[in-house]
Amino acid sequence: MSTSTLFDKLREEFQIPSDAALARELEVAPPDVSKSRKTNEISDRMILRVHEYLGWPVSEIRLELAKTAPHQ
C-alpha cells in the first residue's frame, strides 16, 4: 500500500473531504500530508497518528506500507 493509498483509504472510510481536513484530523501540518503523498515516505509521527486514528497496530501499518516500498 502506498502512502497515497493509505491516505485515500482514511479519507474514504472516515468521509474526510480533503487532505487538509485529513491533516487536521491527524493533528499534523497539511504540508506533511502533501509531502508524504509526493515522496511516498511517511514519518514515524505520522504512522503513530494513523495508528491512533484507525486503531491499526503500528506493525500492520508498516507492513502494508512496505509492500510497495522500493527495494534498496
N, C-alpha and C positions, 0 to 999 in steps of 0.2 A: 504494500500500500504506500503510495507516495504521500508526502505531506499535504499536497493539494487535495488528494482523495480523502485523507483524514479530516481536513477542514470542511470539505464539502459534505461529508457524512455527518459531522457535527451540526452544520447549518441545516441540513435536511431533517435530521432526527429531532432537533430542538426548535425547528421553524425559525431560524435566525436569518434575517433578511440580507445581511451583508457581512463582509469581512470586518468592517469597522464595528458592527454590533457584536460579532464573534469576539473581537479583541476585548470589548467591554465586558462580555460575559466571562471571559477567561482572565480578566484583570491584567491584561498586558497591553502594551502600546500597539496601535494599529500598524505602524511600520514593521513591528516584529512579525505579525502575521503575513504581511506582504513579502518581507524578506524570506521567510520560511517557504512560502509558495514559490518564489523565484529560484531559490537555491536548492530546494528540496532537502534542506537541513533544518533540524529542529533542536532548540536548546533544551537542556535538562529542565530548566524552569518551565518551559512551555509544555514539556511532557508531563511534568508534575501537575500543571494547571489542567491539562486534558484529563489526567487521572482523577483529579478532584472533581471535575465537572461530570465526567462519564461514569466514574466508578470502575473503570477498567484497571486491572493491575498494570503497573509500570512495565513489568517484564513483557506483558502481552502487547502493549503499545510499541515497545522497542522491537519486538519480534515482527510485528506487522510492518513496521517502517523498514526494517532490514530486508524484507523480501524484495523490495525494489531498489535498494541502495546499490550504487555502482560498486563493483568489486575492485578492491585495491590490490 
